[in-house]
Amino acid sequence: MTLEAKKRIGFMPENTYLYKHLTGREFLRFNGKFFGMSGEALETRVNELLHEVGLFEAGNSYLKNYSK
């Protein structure tokens, strides 16, 4: 598998364990930090992603309350 293909693959775990205690916004921040993002750039990207998937209004809800 090429690096470009890996960049396009997502992962949605069936059981979130720790993550169910995070909001959608916190989850995206947590993952953004793995990619070296921080500050305003991270917050901008979090908001973009929440808008893109239609979850901006649910961004402060806990992941355990999201549907699959």
Buried (B, 14 or more C-beta within 10 A) or exposed (E): EEEEEEEEEEEEEEEBEEBEEBBBBBBBBEBBEEEEBEEEEBBEBBBEBBEEEEBBEBBEEBBEEBEE
